[in-house]
Amino acid sequence: MSSLSLSSYSKPYLSVTEQLELLRGRGMLITDTRKAEACLHRIGYYRLSGYAYPFRQRELRRNPDGSETEHIHEHFRPHTEFSTIMELYVFDKKLRLLFLDAIERIEVGLRVEVALTLGTYGAFSYRDANTYNRYFSAPDSDGATPHARFIEKLDDAFRRSREEFAEHFRSKYSSDLPIWMSIELWDFGTLSTVLNGMKSADLDRLSSLYRLPKRRFLSSWAQSINFVRNVCAHHERLWNRPLVQQPSPSKPGELELLEHLATDSLAQRRIYAVAAVLQYMLRFVHPGSTWKERLRSHLKTIPDSPHISLRHMGFPSDWEKLALWRASTFDESE
Protein backbone atom coordinates (compact mmCIF):
# COMPACT_ATOMS: atom_id res chain seq x y z
CA MET A 1 0.00 0.00 0.00
CA SER A 2 1.34 3.41 -0.97
CA SER A 3 2.05 5.82 1.87
CA LEU A 4 0.06 8.42 -0.09
CA SER A 5 -3.14 6.42 0.56
CA LEU A 6 -2.57 6.24 4.32
CA SER A 7 -4.05 8.74 6.75
CA SER A 8 -2.37 10.26 9.77
CA TYR A 9 -3.32 8.99 13.22
CA SER A 10 -5.35 11.73 14.86
CA LYS A 11 -7.08 10.19 17.89
CA PRO A 12 -6.32 12.23 21.02
CA TYR A 13 -4.81 11.11 24.31
CA LEU A 14 -7.46 10.14 26.84
CA SER A 15 -7.14 9.91 30.59
CA VAL A 16 -8.55 6.83 32.32
CA THR A 17 -11.65 8.82 33.30
CA GLU A 18 -12.10 9.87 29.67
CA GLN A 19 -11.57 6.29 28.51
CA LEU A 20 -14.45 5.15 30.71
CA GLU A 21 -16.67 7.91 29.37
CA LEU A 22 -15.80 6.82 25.83
CA LEU A 23 -16.80 3.24 26.64
CA ARG A 24 -20.04 4.43 28.22
CA GLY A 25 -20.75 6.61 25.19
CA ARG A 26 -20.42 3.54 23.02
CA GLY A 27 -22.98 1.64 25.05
CA MET A 28 -20.90 -0.32 27.57
CA LEU A 29 -22.49 -0.75 31.00
CA ILE A 30 -20.11 0.20 33.83
CA THR A 31 -21.69 -0.20 37.27
CA ASP A 32 -18.57 0.10 39.42
CA THR A 33 -16.60 3.11 38.19
CA ARG A 34 -13.83 2.86 40.77
CA LYS A 35 -13.18 -0.80 40.01
CA ALA A 36 -13.26 -0.16 36.25
CA GLU A 37 -10.72 2.66 36.63
CA ALA A 38 -8.46 0.37 38.63
CA CYS A 39 -8.68 -2.27 35.88
CA LEU A 40 -7.75 0.22 33.17
CA HIS A 41 -4.81 1.50 35.23
CA ARG A 42 -3.61 -2.08 35.74
CA ILE A 43 -4.27 -3.53 32.28
CA GLY A 44 -4.55 -0.63 29.86
CA TYR A 45 -7.34 0.44 27.54
CA TYR A 46 -5.77 -0.87 24.34
CA ARG A 47 -5.06 -4.35 25.71
CA LEU A 48 -8.56 -4.63 27.09
CA SER A 49 -10.12 -3.44 23.83
CA GLY A 50 -9.07 -6.71 22.21
CA TYR A 51 -11.31 -8.58 24.63
CA ALA A 52 -14.17 -6.13 24.00
CA TYR A 53 -14.00 -6.55 20.22
CA PRO A 54 -16.42 -9.55 20.01
CA PHE A 55 -19.04 -7.45 21.79
CA ARG A 56 -19.12 -4.67 19.17
CA GLN A 57 -22.18 -4.30 16.94
CA ARG A 58 -22.04 -5.85 13.48
CA GLU A 59 -23.99 -5.60 10.27
CA LEU A 60 -23.73 -7.14 6.82
CA ARG A 61 -23.38 -4.66 3.96
CA ARG A 62 -24.00 -5.62 0.37
CA ASN A 63 -21.21 -4.83 -2.08
CA PRO A 64 -21.76 -3.69 -5.68
CA ASP A 65 -20.87 -7.19 -6.92
CA GLY A 66 -23.61 -8.73 -4.77
CA SER A 67 -21.33 -10.11 -2.08
CA GLU A 68 -21.67 -9.14 1.57
CA THR A 69 -19.07 -7.69 3.94
CA GLU A 70 -19.38 -7.60 7.72
CA HIS A 71 -19.00 -4.10 9.10
CA ILE A 72 -17.86 -3.73 12.72
CA HIS A 73 -19.23 -0.71 14.58
CA GLU A 74 -17.54 1.09 17.45
CA HIS A 75 -20.69 0.82 19.56
CA PHE A 76 -21.26 -2.27 21.67
CA ARG A 77 -24.13 -4.72 21.49
CA PRO A 78 -26.96 -4.19 23.96
CA HIS A 79 -26.31 -5.20 27.59
CA THR A 80 -22.52 -5.41 27.15
CA GLU A 81 -20.99 -5.05 30.62
CA PHE A 82 -17.46 -4.02 31.56
CA SER A 83 -17.43 -6.82 34.14
CA THR A 84 -17.95 -9.40 31.38
CA ILE A 85 -14.96 -8.05 29.46
CA MET A 86 -12.86 -8.38 32.60
CA GLU A 87 -14.09 -11.93 33.17
CA LEU A 88 -12.98 -12.81 29.65
CA TYR A 89 -9.58 -11.21 30.30
CA VAL A 90 -9.09 -13.28 33.47
CA PHE A 91 -10.33 -16.41 31.67
CA ASP A 92 -7.71 -15.86 28.96
CA LYS A 93 -4.94 -15.23 31.49
CA LYS A 94 -5.60 -18.56 33.20
CA LEU A 95 -5.88 -20.24 29.80
CA ARG A 96 -2.38 -19.07 28.89
CA LEU A 97 -0.99 -20.54 32.10
CA LEU A 98 -2.63 -23.88 31.32
CA PHE A 99 -1.12 -23.95 27.84
CA LEU A 100 2.32 -23.01 29.17
CA ASP A 101 2.13 -25.89 31.63
CA ALA A 102 1.55 -28.44 28.86
CA ILE A 103 4.09 -26.81 26.54
CA GLU A 104 6.79 -26.91 29.23
CA ARG A 105 6.44 -30.67 29.65
CA ILE A 106 6.57 -31.27 25.90
CA GLU A 107 9.48 -28.88 25.42
CA VAL A 108 11.58 -30.58 28.10
CA GLY A 109 10.74 -34.02 26.72
CA LEU A 110 11.66 -33.01 23.18
CA ARG A 111 14.94 -31.50 24.36
CA VAL A 112 15.94 -34.83 25.90
CA GLU A 113 15.09 -36.81 22.78
CA VAL A 114 16.80 -34.36 20.39
CA ALA A 115 19.93 -34.41 22.56
CA LEU A 116 19.95 -38.21 22.61
CA THR A 117 19.47 -38.35 18.83
CA LEU A 118 22.12 -35.78 17.85
CA GLY A 119 24.43 -37.04 20.58
CA THR A 120 24.82 -40.37 18.76
CA TYR A 121 26.94 -38.51 16.19
CA GLY A 122 29.23 -37.08 18.86
CA ALA A 123 29.18 -34.57 21.69
CA PHE A 124 29.78 -31.61 19.39
CA SER A 125 28.25 -32.90 16.16
CA TYR A 126 25.33 -30.50 16.50
CA ARG A 127 27.80 -27.79 15.40
CA ASP A 128 28.59 -29.66 12.18
CA ALA A 129 26.31 -28.83 9.26
CA ASN A 130 26.77 -32.36 7.92
CA THR A 131 24.74 -33.65 10.87
CA TYR A 132 21.61 -32.13 9.30
CA ASN A 133 19.77 -32.24 6.00
CA ARG A 134 21.04 -30.27 3.01
CA TYR A 135 18.39 -27.56 3.36
CA PHE A 136 19.89 -26.58 6.72
CA SER A 137 23.05 -25.56 4.86
CA ALA A 138 21.33 -23.68 2.04
CA PRO A 139 22.18 -19.95 2.16
CA ASP A 140 19.35 -17.42 2.24
CA SER A 141 19.19 -14.08 0.44
CA ASP A 142 21.69 -12.64 2.94
CA GLY A 143 24.14 -15.46 2.30
CA ALA A 144 23.74 -17.05 5.75
CA THR A 145 22.52 -20.60 6.32
CA PRO A 146 19.95 -21.73 8.90
CA HIS A 147 22.71 -23.78 10.53
CA ALA A 148 25.03 -20.76 10.81
CA ARG A 149 22.25 -18.67 12.35
CA PHE A 150 21.45 -21.52 14.74
CA ILE A 151 25.08 -21.76 15.94
CA GLU A 152 25.37 -17.99 16.24
CA LYS A 153 22.26 -17.88 18.41
CA LEU A 154 23.53 -20.72 20.63
CA ASP A 155 26.96 -19.15 21.08
CA ASP A 156 25.37 -15.85 22.04
CA ALA A 157 23.07 -17.59 24.54
CA PHE A 158 26.06 -19.39 26.07
CA ARG A 159 28.08 -16.17 26.41
CA ARG A 160 25.21 -14.34 28.08
CA SER A 161 23.93 -17.19 30.24
CA ARG A 162 24.09 -16.77 34.01
CA GLU A 163 23.04 -20.35 34.60
CA GLU A 164 25.33 -22.01 37.13
CA PHE A 165 26.30 -24.85 34.80
CA ALA A 166 27.23 -22.40 32.02
CA GLU A 167 29.36 -20.21 34.27
CA HIS A 168 31.10 -23.28 35.70
CA PHE A 169 31.80 -24.61 32.19
CA ARG A 170 33.22 -21.28 31.00
CA SER A 171 35.53 -21.14 34.01
CA LYS A 172 36.88 -24.65 33.49
CA TYR A 173 36.84 -25.47 29.76
CA SER A 174 37.85 -23.72 26.55
CA SER A 175 35.70 -25.92 24.31
CA ASP A 176 32.09 -25.59 23.25
CA LEU A 177 29.27 -27.09 25.26
CA PRO A 178 28.42 -30.72 24.50
CA ILE A 179 24.93 -31.29 23.12
CA TRP A 180 23.48 -32.52 26.43
CA MET A 181 24.45 -29.20 28.07
CA SER A 182 23.89 -26.89 25.14
CA ILE A 183 20.31 -28.03 24.71
CA GLU A 184 19.42 -26.61 28.12
CA LEU A 185 19.92 -23.17 26.58
CA TRP A 186 17.61 -23.85 23.63
CA ASP A 187 14.16 -22.33 23.55
CA PHE A 188 11.21 -23.89 21.75
CA GLY A 189 11.92 -21.77 18.67
CA THR A 190 15.39 -23.26 18.45
CA LEU A 191 13.96 -26.76 18.88
CA SER A 192 11.47 -26.27 16.06
CA THR A 193 14.22 -24.87 13.82
CA VAL A 194 16.44 -27.89 14.44
CA LEU A 195 13.60 -30.33 13.88
CA ASN A 196 13.15 -28.83 10.42
CA GLY A 197 16.84 -29.29 9.80
CA MET A 198 17.24 -32.88 10.98
CA LYS A 199 17.88 -35.73 8.59
CA SER A 200 14.87 -37.81 7.64
CA ALA A 201 16.04 -40.90 9.52
CA ASP A 202 16.54 -38.92 12.73
CA LEU A 203 13.20 -37.18 12.43
CA ASP A 204 11.56 -40.54 11.73
CA ARG A 205 13.02 -41.89 14.96
CA LEU A 206 11.70 -38.97 16.96
CA SER A 207 8.29 -39.20 15.30
CA SER A 208 8.03 -42.87 16.17
CA LEU A 209 8.30 -42.02 19.87
CA TYR A 210 4.91 -40.34 19.54
CA ARG A 211 3.55 -42.94 17.10
CA LEU A 212 3.36 -40.38 14.34
CA PRO A 213 3.11 -42.04 10.91
CA LYS A 214 4.86 -39.17 9.10
CA ARG A 215 7.70 -36.89 10.13
CA ARG A 216 5.90 -33.80 8.84
CA PHE A 217 3.60 -33.94 11.85
CA LEU A 218 6.34 -33.41 14.42
CA SER A 219 8.08 -30.52 12.67
CA SER A 220 4.78 -28.81 11.85
CA TRP A 221 3.39 -29.29 15.34
CA ALA A 222 6.55 -27.89 16.92
CA GLN A 223 6.21 -24.68 14.91
CA SER A 224 2.56 -24.28 15.94
CA ILE A 225 3.32 -24.98 19.60
CA ASN A 226 6.14 -22.46 19.47
CA PHE A 227 3.76 -19.82 18.09
CA VAL A 228 1.32 -20.39 20.96
CA ARG A 229 4.17 -20.44 23.46
CA ASN A 230 5.31 -17.02 22.27
CA VAL A 231 1.76 -15.66 22.52
CA CYS A 232 1.54 -16.91 26.11
CA ALA A 233 5.03 -15.75 27.07
CA HIS A 234 4.29 -12.22 25.84
CA HIS A 235 0.93 -12.13 27.65
CA GLU A 236 -1.01 -11.66 24.42
CA ARG A 237 -4.64 -12.58 23.85
CA LEU A 238 -4.94 -16.33 23.22
CA TRP A 239 -8.52 -17.55 23.51
CA ASN A 240 -9.79 -16.66 20.01
CA ARG A 241 -6.49 -15.96 18.26
CA PRO A 242 -6.07 -17.32 14.72
CA LEU A 243 -3.04 -19.56 14.35
CA VAL A 244 -0.37 -18.03 12.14
CA GLN A 245 1.20 -21.49 11.90
CA GLN A 246 -1.34 -24.28 11.87
CA PRO A 247 -0.37 -27.85 12.83
CA SER A 248 -0.48 -30.18 9.88
CA PRO A 249 -3.80 -32.11 10.04
CA SER A 250 -3.94 -35.84 9.47
CA LYS A 251 -5.70 -37.47 6.55
CA PRO A 252 -8.23 -40.30 6.98
CA GLY A 253 -6.46 -43.39 8.27
CA GLU A 254 -3.25 -41.60 9.31
CA LEU A 255 -3.89 -40.55 12.90
CA GLU A 256 -7.23 -41.68 14.23
CA LEU A 257 -7.31 -39.57 17.39
CA LEU A 258 -6.88 -36.37 15.38
CA GLU A 259 -8.89 -37.22 12.29
CA HIS A 260 -11.70 -34.90 13.34
CA LEU A 261 -9.42 -31.93 12.63
CA ALA A 262 -9.22 -32.82 8.93
CA THR A 263 -12.86 -31.87 8.33
CA ASP A 264 -13.07 -28.88 10.68
CA SER A 265 -11.39 -25.86 9.12
CA LEU A 266 -12.20 -23.55 12.04
CA ALA A 267 -10.68 -25.99 14.53
CA GLN A 268 -7.53 -26.10 12.41
CA ARG A 269 -7.21 -22.30 12.43
CA ARG A 270 -7.81 -21.71 16.14
CA ILE A 271 -6.11 -22.77 19.35
CA TYR A 272 -8.15 -25.97 19.60
CA ALA A 273 -5.76 -27.47 17.06
CA VAL A 274 -2.78 -26.84 19.33
CA ALA A 275 -4.74 -28.00 22.38
CA ALA A 276 -5.43 -31.29 20.56
CA VAL A 277 -1.77 -31.66 19.59
CA LEU A 278 -0.65 -30.96 23.16
CA GLN A 279 -3.07 -33.51 24.55
CA TYR A 280 -1.93 -36.11 22.02
CA MET A 281 1.76 -35.61 22.86
CA LEU A 282 1.18 -35.49 26.62
CA ARG A 283 -0.14 -39.03 26.45
CA PHE A 284 3.45 -40.07 25.68
CA VAL A 285 5.48 -37.41 27.46
CA HIS A 286 3.48 -37.55 30.70
CA PRO A 287 0.85 -40.33 30.61
CA GLY A 288 -0.38 -39.48 34.11
CA SER A 289 -1.00 -35.83 33.31
CA THR A 290 -4.27 -34.31 34.49
CA TRP A 291 -3.99 -31.49 31.96
CA LYS A 292 -7.09 -32.41 30.01
CA GLU A 293 -9.17 -32.47 33.19
CA ARG A 294 -7.83 -29.07 34.25
CA LEU A 295 -8.46 -27.69 30.77
CA ARG A 296 -11.99 -29.05 30.78
CA SER A 297 -12.70 -27.47 34.16
CA HIS A 298 -11.32 -24.13 33.08
CA LEU A 299 -13.26 -24.01 29.82
CA LYS A 300 -16.47 -24.25 31.84
CA THR A 301 -15.64 -20.84 33.34
CA ILE A 302 -15.82 -18.95 30.05
CA PRO A 303 -18.08 -15.93 30.63
CA ASP A 304 -21.75 -16.57 29.97
CA SER A 305 -22.52 -14.45 26.93
CA PRO A 306 -24.29 -15.05 23.60
CA HIS A 307 -21.41 -13.28 21.85
CA ILE A 308 -18.56 -15.62 22.85
CA SER A 309 -18.26 -19.39 22.99
CA LEU A 310 -15.77 -22.26 22.88
CA ARG A 311 -16.49 -22.47 19.17
CA HIS A 312 -14.67 -19.15 18.75
CA MET A 313 -11.65 -21.04 20.08
CA GLY A 314 -12.17 -23.77 17.49
CA PHE A 315 -13.50 -26.38 19.92
CA PRO A 316 -16.00 -28.75 18.27
CA SER A 317 -19.39 -28.92 19.96
CA ASP A 318 -18.77 -32.57 20.94
CA TRP A 319 -15.09 -32.23 21.77
CA GLU A 320 -15.36 -33.83 25.23
CA LYS A 321 -16.82 -36.99 23.67
CA LEU A 322 -13.90 -37.46 21.28
CA ALA A 323 -11.54 -40.36 22.06
CA LEU A 324 -8.59 -37.96 22.29
CA TRP A 325 -10.10 -36.33 25.37
CA ARG A 326 -11.59 -39.44 26.96
CA ALA A 327 -8.96 -42.20 26.99
CA SER A 328 -6.07 -41.86 29.44
CA THR A 329 -3.64 -44.31 27.88
CA PHE A 330 -2.98 -45.85 24.49
CA ASP A 331 -4.04 -49.37 23.73
CA GLU A 332 -1.41 -51.53 22.13
CA SER A 333 -3.69 -51.82 19.12
CA GLU A 334 -3.61 -48.07 18.44
C-alpha positions in Angstrom: 0.0 0.0 0.0 1.3 3.4 -1.0 2.1 5.8 1.9 0.1 8.4 -0.1 -3.1 6.4 0.6 -2.6 6.2 4.3 -4.0 8.7 6.7 -2.4 10.3 9.8 -3.3 9.0 13.2 -5.4 11.7 14.9 -7.1 10.2 17.9 -6.3 12.2 21.0 -4.8 11.1 24.3 -7.5 10.1 26.8 -7.1 9.9 30.6 -8.6 6.8 32.3 -11.7 8.8 33.3 -12.1 9.9 29.7 -11.6 6.3 28.5 -14.4 5.2 30.7 -16.7 7.9 29.4 -15.8 6.8 25.8 -16.8 3.2 26.6 -20.0 4.4 28.2 -20.7 6.6 25.2 -20.4 3.5 23.0 -23.0 1.6 25.0 -20.9 -0.3 27.6 -22.5 -0.8 31.0 -20.1 0.2 33.8 -21.7 -0.2 37.3 -18.6 0.1 39.4 -16.6 3.1 38.2 -13.8 2.9 40.8 -13.2 -0.8 40.0 -13.3 -0.2 36.3 -10.7 2.7 36.6 -8.5 0.4 38.6 -8.7 -2.3 35.9 -7.7 0.2 33.2 -4.8 1.5 35.2 -3.6 -2.1 35.7 -4.3 -3.5 32.3 -4.6 -0.6 29.9 -7.3 0.4 27.5 -5.8 -0.9 24.3 -5.1 -4.3 25.7 -8.6 -4.6 27.1 -10.1 -3.4 23.8 -9.1 -6.7 22.2 -11.3 -8.6 24.6 -14.2 -6.1 24.0 -14.0 -6.6 20.2 -16.4 -9.5 20.0 -19.0 -7.4 21.8 -19.1 -4.7 19.2 -22.2 -4.3 16.9 -22.0 -5.9 13.5 -24.0 -5.6 10.3 -23.7 -7.1 6.8 -23.4 -4.7 4.0 -24.0 -5.6 0.4 -21.2 -4.8 -2.1 -21.8 -3.7 -5.7 -20.9 -7.2 -6.9 -23.6 -8.7 -4.8 -21.3 -10.1 -2.1 -21.7 -9.1 1.6 -19.1 -7.7 3.9 -19.4 -7.6 7.7 -19.0 -4.1 9.1 -17.9 -3.7 12.7 -19.2 -0.7 14.6 -17.5 1.1 17.5 -20.7 0.8 19.6 -21.3 -2.3 21.7 -24.1 -4.7 21.5 -27.0 -4.2 24.0 -26.3 -5.2 27.6 -22.5 -5.4 27.2 -21.0 -5.1 30.6 -17.5 -4.0 31.6 -17.4 -6.8 34.1 -17.9 -9.4 31.4 -15.0 -8.1 29.5 -12.9 -8.4 32.6 -14.1 -11.9 33.2 -13.0 -12.8 29.6 -9.6 -11.2 30.3 -9.1 -13.3 33.5 -10.3 -16.4 31.7 -7.7 -15.9 29.0 -4.9 -15.2 31.5 -5.6 -18.6 33.2 -5.9 -20.2 29.8 -2.4 -19.1 28.9 -1.0 -20.5 32.1 -2.6 -23.9 31.3 -1.1 -24.0 27.8 2.3 -23.0 29.2 2.1 -25.9 31.6 1.5 -28.4 28.9 4.1 -26.8 26.5 6.8 -26.9 29.2 6.4 -30.7 29.6 6.6 -31.3 25.9 9.5 -28.9 25.4 11.6 -30.6 28.1 10.7 -34.0 26.7 11.7 -33.0 23.2 14.9 -31.5 24.4 15.9 -34.8 25.9 15.1 -36.8 22.8 16.8 -34.4 20.4 19.9 -34.4 22.6 20.0 -38.2 22.6 19.5 -38.4 18.8 22.1 -35.8 17.9 24.4 -37.0 20.6 24.8 -40.4 18.8 26.9 -38.5 16.2 29.2 -37.1 18.9 29.2 -34.6 21.7 29.8 -31.6 19.4 28.2 -32.9 16.2 25.3 -30.5 16.5 27.8 -27.8 15.4 28.6 -29.7 12.2 26.3 -28.8 9.3 26.8 -32.4 7.9 24.7 -33.6 10.9 21.6 -32.1 9.3 19.8 -32.2 6.0 21.0 -30.3 3.0 18.4 -27.6 3.4 19.9 -26.6 6.7 23.0 -25.6 4.9 21.3 -23.7 2.0 22.2 -20.0 2.2 19.4 -17.4 2.2 19.2 -14.1 0.4 21.7 -12.6 2.9 24.1 -15.5 2.3 23.7 -17.0 5.7 22.5 -20.6 6.3 20.0 -21.7 8.9 22.7 -23.8 10.5 25.0 -20.8 10.8 22.3 -18.7 12.4 21.4 -21.5 14.7 25.1 -21.8 15.9 25.4 -18.0 16.2 22.3 -17.9 18.4 23.5 -20.7 20.6 27.0 -19.1 21.1 25.4 -15.8 22.0 23.1 -17.6 24.5 26.1 -19.4 26.1 28.1 -16.2 26.4 25.2 -14.3 28.1 23.9 -17.2 30.2 24.1 -16.8 34.0 23.0 -20.4 34.6 25.3 -22.0 37.1 26.3 -24.8 34.8 27.2 -22.4 32.0 29.4 -20.2 34.3 31.1 -23.3 35.7 31.8 -24.6 32.2 33.2 -21.3 31.0 35.5 -21.1 34.0 36.9 -24.7 33.5 36.8 -25.5 29.8 37.8 -23.7 26.6 35.7 -25.9 24.3 32.1 -25.6 23.3 29.3 -27.1 25.3 28.4 -30.7 24.5 24.9 -31.3 23.1 23.5 -32.5 26.4 24.4 -29.2 28.1 23.9 -26.9 25.1 20.3 -28.0 24.7 19.4 -26.6 28.1 19.9 -23.2 26.6 17.6 -23.9 23.6 14.2 -22.3 23.6 11.2 -23.9 21.8 11.9 -21.8 18.7 15.4 -23.3 18.4 14.0 -26.8 18.9 11.5 -26.3 16.1 14.2 -24.9 13.8 16.4 -27.9 14.4 13.6 -30.3 13.9 13.1 -28.8 10.4 16.8 -29.3 9.8 17.2 -32.9 11.0 17.9 -35.7 8.6 14.9 -37.8 7.6 16.0 -40.9 9.5 16.5 -38.9 12.7 13.2 -37.2 12.4 11.6 -40.5 11.7 13.0 -41.9 15.0 11.7 -39.0 17.0 8.3 -39.2 15.3 8.0 -42.9 16.2 8.3 -42.0 19.9 4.9 -40.3 19.5 3.5 -42.9 17.1 3.4 -40.4 14.3 3.1 -42.0 10.9 4.9 -39.2 9.1 7.7 -36.9 10.1 5.9 -33.8 8.8 3.6 -33.9 11.8 6.3 -33.4 14.4 8.1 -30.5 12.7 4.8 -28.8 11.8 3.4 -29.3 15.3 6.5 -27.9 16.9 6.2 -24.7 14.9 2.6 -24.3 15.9 3.3 -25.0 19.6 6.1 -22.5 19.5 3.8 -19.8 18.1 1.3 -20.4 21.0 4.2 -20.4 23.5 5.3 -17.0 22.3 1.8 -15.7 22.5 1.5 -16.9 26.1 5.0 -15.7 27.1 4.3 -12.2 25.8 0.9 -12.1 27.6 -1.0 -11.7 24.4 -4.6 -12.6 23.9 -4.9 -16.3 23.2 -8.5 -17.5 23.5 -9.8 -16.7 20.0 -6.5 -16.0 18.3 -6.1 -17.3 14.7 -3.0 -19.6 14.4 -0.4 -18.0 12.1 1.2 -21.5 11.9 -1.3 -24.3 11.9 -0.4 -27.8 12.8 -0.5 -30.2 9.9 -3.8 -32.1 10.0 -3.9 -35.8 9.5 -5.7 -37.5 6.6 -8.2 -40.3 7.0 -6.5 -43.4 8.3 -3.3 -41.6 9.3 -3.9 -40.5 12.9 -7.2 -41.7 14.2 -7.3 -39.6 17.4 -6.9 -36.4 15.4 -8.9 -37.2 12.3 -11.7 -34.9 13.3 -9.4 -31.9 12.6 -9.2 -32.8 8.9 -12.9 -31.9 8.3 -13.1 -28.9 10.7 -11.4 -25.9 9.1 -12.2 -23.5 12.0 -10.7 -26.0 14.5 -7.5 -26.1 12.4 -7.2 -22.3 12.4 -7.8 -21.7 16.1 -6.1 -22.8 19.4 -8.2 -26.0 19.6 -5.8 -27.5 17.1 -2.8 -26.8 19.3 -4.7 -28.0 22.4 -5.4 -31.3 20.6 -1.8 -31.7 19.6 -0.6 -31.0 23.2 -3.1 -33.5 24.6 -1.9 -36.1 22.0 1.8 -35.6 22.9 1.2 -35.5 26.6 -0.1 -39.0 26.5 3.5 -40.1 25.7 5.5 -37.4 27.5 3.5 -37.5 30.7 0.8 -40.3 30.6 -0.4 -39.5 34.1 -1.0 -35.8 33.3 -4.3 -34.3 34.5 -4.0 -31.5 32.0 -7.1 -32.4 30.0 -9.2 -32.5 33.2 -7.8 -29.1 34.2 -8.5 -27.7 30.8 -12.0 -29.1 30.8 -12.7 -27.5 34.2 -11.3 -24.1 33.1 -13.3 -24.0 29.8 -16.5 -24.2 31.8 -15.6 -20.8 33.3 -15.8 -19.0 30.0 -18.1 -15.9 30.6 -21.8 -16.6 30.0 -22.5 -14.4 26.9 -24.3 -15.1 23.6 -21.4 -13.3 21.8 -18.6 -15.6 22.9 -18.3 -19.4 23.0 -15.8 -22.3 22.9 -16.5 -22.5 19.2 -14.7 -19.2 18.7 -11.6 -21.0 20.1 -12.2 -23.8 17.5 -13.5 -26.4 19.9 -16.0 -28.7 18.3 -19.4 -28.9 20.0 -18.8 -32.6 20.9 -15.1 -32.2 21.8 -15.4 -33.8 25.2 -16.8 -37.0 23.7 -13.9 -37.5 21.3 -11.5 -40.4 22.1 -8.6 -38.0 22.3 -10.1 -36.3 25.4 -11.6 -39.4 27.0 -9.0 -42.2 27.0 -6.1 -41.9 29.4 -3.6 -44.3 27.9 -3.0 -45.9 24.5 -4.0 -49.4 23.7 -1.4 -51.5 22.1 -3.7 -51.8 19.1 -3.6 -48.1 18.4 
